[in-house]
């Protein structure tokens, strides 16, 4: 994509309304624009990142055996009245009426809706286990929307719903999703810390939230230092229930608690081993048994022919929130540093002197060769000053930068550097650079949790 033709409305100054790093950089990099309080439009650069995140989530969820659906954003109120949550949910739920005066709501979550679908379609234990998920927009009318997409009212979320015959089977589903979340977050270059959590309006008695550490996180968290060196599971067999249970036990063995649950005298971790840091919640999973299936009469026949209520769990991960979360965890004073797996483009070709015949020829040739090699490239061909181009490249944070100026063009060379380590530069002939860049990106993608380095 030629940058001169790409809709990238960047800002030179920091917006006054942006209080945290991710909000500031997302506005300045032209990724989002606010349309109302807590409601944002995602522009091309921001949408590309969000789609990359959604694809990582989708691939790993499918590997667990979950199946994707799309549910309506508007839901009939009677389903929530049936479960008993319609009044309990509070003012965060947006309640509306259609032209026939029928009560509807803009779904903050979808336990009732998916339970209604399953209770009408699944009658026997032979159809279980069943795990359905969607990646769709939600709305929660936050009292104080803030921090950009980190705490917005409308957000893109992956919400999954598991249906099982027994509590033991439901816990197996819970374990599979738990492990999948570890892998998903590591693939995005993040270091997840799962911790026991309150279940809130979702309900149930088993819940974990997945925290990533960031200086501007909303919550103070305390955890054992082991979490900073723990290796995320590699390739796993999600059908091996014992292995999944073992992984979950291993990942929850060490102490981890948010500030409201942290009791210093009882945590049992030596001061030298206890880390206190700020954290951001990016995922939350629940097992809640028959909380919804019992009142909504979602039952199946078991092996003995008896009707029993389904055991359920729900599994959420914030897709739009992760865009901001990754920025909070990976940036410097100049801009974003995208992990290669979620970067909007893999490489940024920068023509330092557009209009110069040698620069135009070499930069255009590099753009064509990298594109032909299957690399997603942004080519800065604009008639702008070199300093403007470099500052904007820092801001948008594309992993690899290929700079072409008059001196290098005169000897058919390009200068390559990584956004994560801009001080390390390599000059290569244009012929050798394509192979070098292709291998560097492939290596970075093959190593979970690593930012592309040269």
C-alpha positions in Angstrom: 0.0 0.0 0.0 1.3 3.4 -1.0 1.1 5.8 2.0 0.1 8.6 -0.3 -3.1 6.7 -1.1 -3.7 5.4 2.4 -6.2 7.0 4.8 -4.0 7.7 7.7 -5.1 11.0 9.4 -2.2 11.3 11.9 -1.9 14.1 14.5 1.4 15.9 15.4 0.2 17.0 18.9 -1.0 15.0 21.8 -4.8 15.2 22.1 -5.7 16.8 25.4 -8.5 14.3 26.2 -6.1 11.3 26.0 -4.9 10.4 29.5 -3.0 7.1 28.8 -0.4 6.1 26.3 -2.7 3.8 24.2 -5.4 6.4 23.8 -2.9 9.1 22.9 -1.0 7.0 20.3 -4.2 5.5 18.8 -5.6 9.0 18.1 -2.2 10.4 16.9 -1.6 7.4 14.6 -5.0 7.8 13.0 -6.2 4.4 14.2 -9.5 5.6 15.8 -11.7 8.7 16.1 -14.3 9.3 18.8 -17.9 9.6 17.6 -19.6 9.8 21.1 -18.5 9.3 24.7 -16.9 5.9 24.9 -17.8 5.1 21.3 -15.1 5.0 18.6 -14.7 4.5 14.8 -11.8 2.2 13.8 -10.0 3.6 10.8 -8.0 1.5 8.3 -4.8 1.2 10.4 -6.7 0.4 13.6 -9.0 -2.0 11.9 -6.1 -4.0 10.4 -4.6 -4.5 13.9 -8.0 -5.5 15.4 -8.5 -8.0 12.6 -5.1 -9.5 13.2 -6.0 -9.9 16.9 -9.4 -11.4 16.0 -7.8 -13.9 13.6 -5.4 -15.1 16.3 -8.3 -15.6 18.7 -10.3 -17.4 16.0 -7.6 -19.8 15.0 -6.9 -20.9 18.6 -10.5 -21.2 19.6 -11.2 -23.4 16.5 -8.3 -25.6 17.6 -10.1 -26.2 20.9 -13.1 -27.5 19.0 -15.2 -24.4 19.5 -17.4 -23.2 16.6 -18.1 -19.7 15.5 -21.5 -18.1 15.3 -22.8 -14.6 15.0 -25.6 -13.5 17.3 -27.7 -10.3 17.0 -26.6 -7.3 19.0 -30.3 -6.5 20.0 -31.8 -9.1 22.3 -35.4 -9.6 23.5 -35.8 -8.5 27.1 -38.0 -11.6 28.0 -35.0 -13.9 27.8 -33.2 -11.9 30.4 -36.4 -11.7 32.5 -36.6 -15.5 32.3 -33.0 -15.9 33.7 -33.6 -13.2 36.4 -30.9 -10.9 35.2 -32.9 -8.2 33.5 -33.3 -6.0 36.6 -30.1 -7.2 38.3 -27.8 -6.1 35.6 -28.3 -2.4 36.4 -27.8 0.8 34.4 -24.9 -0.6 32.3 -27.6 -2.3 30.2 -29.0 -0.2 27.4 -32.8 -0.9 27.3 -34.9 0.2 24.3 -38.3 -0.4 22.8 -39.2 -1.0 19.2 -42.1 0.5 17.2 -44.4 -2.2 18.6 -43.4 -1.3 22.2 -41.6 -4.6 22.7 -38.7 -4.3 25.1 -35.2 -5.0 23.7 -31.7 -4.5 25.0 -28.3 -4.0 23.3 -26.4 -7.1 24.5 -23.7 -6.5 27.0 -23.2 -10.3 26.8 -25.2 -13.2 25.4 -25.6 -16.1 27.9 -29.4 -15.9 27.7 -29.6 -15.7 23.9 -27.2 -18.6 23.3 -29.0 -20.7 26.0 -32.3 -20.2 24.2 -30.7 -21.4 20.9 -29.2 -24.5 22.5 -32.3 -25.5 24.6 -34.3 -25.6 21.4 -31.8 -27.5 19.4 -30.0 -29.9 21.8 -32.0 -32.6 23.5 -29.5 -35.4 24.1 -26.1 -35.9 25.8 -24.9 -37.2 22.5 -24.7 -33.7 21.2 -22.4 -32.6 24.0 -19.9 -31.1 24.7 -20.8 -27.9 22.7 -18.7 -24.7 22.7 -20.0 -21.8 20.6 -18.3 -18.4 20.3 -18.7 -15.2 18.4 -16.5 -12.1 17.8 -19.0 -9.3 17.9 -19.8 -5.9 19.2 -21.1 -5.4 22.7 -22.5 -2.3 24.6 -22.2 -1.5 28.3 -23.3 1.9 29.4 -20.3 2.7 31.5 -20.8 5.4 34.1 -17.4 7.0 33.3 -16.1 5.9 29.9 -12.4 6.7 29.8 -9.0 5.7 28.5 -10.2 5.4 24.9 -11.1 1.9 23.8 -9.7 0.5 27.0 -12.8 1.5 28.9 -15.3 2.3 26.2 -19.0 1.7 26.0 -19.0 -0.1 22.7 -16.4 -2.8 22.2 -15.5 -5.8 20.1 -15.3 -9.0 22.2 -14.9 -12.7 21.7 -17.6 -14.3 23.9 -17.8 -18.0 24.0 -20.3 -20.3 25.7 -19.7 -23.9 26.8 -22.5 -26.5 27.3 -21.7 -29.8 29.0 -23.5 -32.7 30.7 -21.8 -32.6 34.0 -19.7 -30.3 36.2 -16.6 -32.4 35.6 -17.1 -32.1 31.8 -17.7 -28.4 32.1 -14.4 -28.0 34.0 -12.6 -29.8 31.2 -14.0 -27.2 28.8 -12.9 -24.5 31.2 -9.4 -25.9 31.3 -9.2 -26.0 27.4 -10.2 -22.4 27.2 -7.8 -21.4 30.0 -4.9 -22.9 28.1 -6.0 -21.4 24.8 -6.0 -17.9 26.3 -2.4 -18.4 27.4 -1.4 -19.2 23.9 -3.5 -16.4 22.3 -2.0 -13.7 24.5 1.6 -15.0 24.0 1.1 -15.1 20.2 0.4 -11.3 20.5 3.7 -10.7 22.3 2.0 -10.5 25.8 2.9 -12.2 29.1 -0.4 -13.3 30.6 -1.0 -13.7 34.4 -4.2 -15.6 35.3 -5.7 -14.9 38.7 -8.8 -15.9 40.5 -11.6 -13.4 40.2 -15.0 -12.4 41.4 -17.8 -13.6 39.1 -19.9 -10.4 39.3 -23.2 -10.3 37.4 -22.2 -13.3 35.2 -22.5 -15.6 38.3 -21.0 -18.9 39.3 -18.2 -19.8 41.7 -15.2 -20.4 39.4 -13.6 -17.6 37.5 -10.2 -16.4 36.3 -9.2 -13.1 34.7 -6.2 -12.8 32.5 -4.0 -9.8 33.3 -1.2 -8.2 31.3 1.3 -5.9 33.1 1.5 -2.3 32.0 2.5 0.9 33.8 -0.9 2.5 33.1 -3.0 -0.5 34.1 -6.1 0.2 36.1 -5.6 -2.4 38.7 -2.7 -3.0 41.2 -1.7 -6.6 41.0 0.5 -8.8 43.1 2.1 -12.0 41.8 5.0 -14.3 42.3 8.0 -13.4 40.1 7.8 -16.9 38.5 5.1 -15.5 36.2 7.6 -13.3 34.5 9.7 -16.2 33.4 7.1 -18.8 32.8 7.0 -20.3 29.3 3.6 -20.4 27.6 2.4 -23.8 26.4 3.6 -24.7 23.0 1.6 -27.1 20.7 -1.0 -28.8 22.9 -3.6 -31.6 22.4 -6.8 -29.9 23.6 -8.5 -33.3 23.8 -6.1 -34.5 26.5 -8.2 -33.6 29.5 -5.5 -34.6 32.0 -2.8 -32.5 30.3 -5.1 -29.5 30.2 -5.9 -29.9 33.9 -2.2 -30.2 34.7 -1.4 -27.0 32.8 -4.0 -25.1 34.6 -2.8 -26.4 37.9 0.7 -25.4 37.1 -0.3 -21.9 36.0 -2.4 -21.3 39.1 0.0 -22.7 41.6 1.9 -19.5 42.3 0.3 -16.6 44.0 -1.5 -13.9 42.0 -4.1 -11.5 43.2 -5.5 -8.1 42.3 -5.4 -5.3 45.0 -8.9 -5.9 46.3 -8.2 -9.6 47.0 -4.6 -9.2 48.1 -3.9 -9.9 51.8 -0.2 -9.3 52.5 -0.2 -11.3 55.7 -1.8 -14.3 54.1 -0.2 -14.5 50.6 2.7 -16.6 51.8 5.2 -15.1 49.3 8.5 -13.8 50.4 8.9 -10.1 49.8 11.8 -10.7 47.5 9.7 -13.0 45.3 6.5 -10.8 45.3 6.0 -8.4 42.3 3.7 -5.4 42.7 2.7 -3.8 39.4 -0.1 -2.3 37.4 -2.2 -4.6 35.3 -4.9 -4.6 32.6 -7.6 -7.2 32.4 -7.9 -8.5 28.8 -9.8 -11.8 29.3 -12.2 -13.3 31.8 -13.6 -16.9 32.0 -16.4 -18.3 34.1 -17.9 -21.6 35.1 -21.4 -21.1 36.5 -23.0 -24.5 36.4 -26.8 -24.4 35.9 -27.3 -20.7 36.7 -28.9 -20.0 33.4 -29.9 -23.5 32.2 -32.0 -24.3 35.3 -34.4 -21.2 35.2 -34.5 -21.3 31.4 -35.2 -25.1 31.3 -32.2 -25.9 29.1 -32.2 -29.6 29.7 -31.0 -32.8 27.9 -31.5 -36.5 28.4 -28.5 -38.1 30.1 -27.4 -41.7 29.5 -30.0 -43.0 31.9 -32.8 -41.1 30.1 -33.3 -38.5 32.8 -33.7 -34.8 32.0 -30.8 -32.8 33.5 -29.9 -29.1 33.2 -26.8 -28.3 31.2 -23.7 -27.1 32.9 -22.4 -23.9 31.4 -19.4 -21.6 31.2 -18.7 -18.3 29.4 -15.4 -17.2 28.1 -14.6 -13.6 27.1 -11.6 -11.9 25.6 -11.5 -8.2 24.7 -10.5 -7.9 21.1 -10.7 -4.1 20.8 -9.3 -3.7 24.3 -6.3 -5.8 23.3 -5.4 -3.3 20.6 -4.9 -0.7 23.4 -3.5 -3.3 25.8 -0.7 -4.3 23.4 0.2 -0.6 23.0 0.3 -0.1 26.7 2.7 -3.1 27.0 4.8 -2.3 24.0 5.8 1.3 23.2 8.4 4.0 23.8 8.3 7.7 24.0 8.1 8.1 20.2 5.2 5.7 19.5 4.0 2.1 19.2 6.1 -1.0 18.9 3.9 -3.6 17.4 4.7 -7.4 17.8 5.0 -8.7 14.2 2.0 -11.0 14.6 -0.5 -8.1 15.1 1.3 -5.3 13.2 -0.9 -3.5 10.6 2.0 -3.9 8.1 5.1 -6.1 8.4 7.5 -3.7 6.8 7.7 0.1 6.1 9.6 1.2 3.1 10.5 4.9 3.5 11.7 7.0 0.5 13.6 9.8 2.1 13.7 12.0 -1.0 10.6 11.4 -3.2 11.2 12.9 -6.6 14.8 11.8 -6.7 15.1 9.4 -9.6 17.5 7.0 -7.9 15.5 7.0 -4.6 12.2 6.6 -6.4 13.5 3.7 -8.5 15.1 1.8 -5.6 12.2 2.4 -3.2 9.6 1.4 -5.8 11.6 -1.7 -6.7 11.8 -2.7 -3.0 8.1 -2.2 -2.5 7.3 -4.4 -5.5 9.8 -7.2 -4.5 8.6 -7.3 -0.9 4.9 -7.3 -2.0 5.7 -10.1 -4.5 7.3 -12.1 -1.6 4.0 -12.0 0.3 5.0 -9.3 2.7 2.4 -6.7 3.7 4.3 -3.4 3.0 3.5 0.2 3.6 5.5 2.4 1.2 6.0 6.0 2.2 6.1 7.7 -1.2 4.8 11.0 0.0 6.3 14.4 -0.8 7.2 15.1 2.8 10.3 16.0 4.8 12.5 13.1 5.9 12.0 14.0 9.6 8.2 14.0 9.2 8.4 10.5 7.6 10.7 9.1 10.3 8.6 10.5 13.1 5.4 9.1 11.7 7.1 5.7 11.2 8.1 5.7 14.9 4.5 6.6 15.8 2.7 3.8 13.9 5.3 1.2 14.9 5.6 -1.1 12.0 8.2 -3.9 13.0 10.7 -3.5 10.1 11.8 -0.3 8.5 13.6 -0.1 5.2 15.1 3.4 4.6 16.3 4.6 1.2 18.1 7.9 0.8 20.2 9.5 -1.9 23.5 8.2 -0.6 22.3 4.6 -0.2 20.4 4.7 -3.5 23.6 5.7 -5.3 25.2 2.4 -4.3 22.0 0.3 -4.6 21.8 -0.3 -0.8 19.0 0.0 1.7 19.2 0.6 5.5 17.2 -1.9 7.6 16.3 -1.5 11.2 13.7 -2.9 13.7 11.2 -0.6 15.3 12.0 -2.3 18.6 15.8 -1.5 18.3 16.0 1.5 16.0 19.7 2.2 17.0 20.8 -1.1 15.3 21.0 -0.6 11.6 22.1 -2.9 8.8 23.0 -1.8 5.2 22.4 -4.4 2.6 22.3 -4.5 -1.2 18.8 -4.3 -2.5 19.2 -7.8 -3.9 20.1 -9.3 -0.6 17.7 -7.3 1.5 14.5 -9.1 0.4 15.7 -12.5 1.5 17.0 -11.0 4.7 13.7 -9.3 5.5 11.7 -12.4 4.6 13.7 -14.6 6.9 13.6 -12.1 9.8 9.8 -11.8 9.7 9.4 -15.6 9.5 11.7 -16.1 12.5 9.8 -13.5 14.5 6.4 -15.1 13.7 7.7 -18.5 14.7 8.7 -17.4 18.2 5.7 -16.6 20.3 5.9 -13.5 22.4 8.9 -12.0 20.5 9.0 -8.7 18.7 10.7 -8.8 15.3 14.4 -8.0 15.8 17.2 -7.6 13.3 
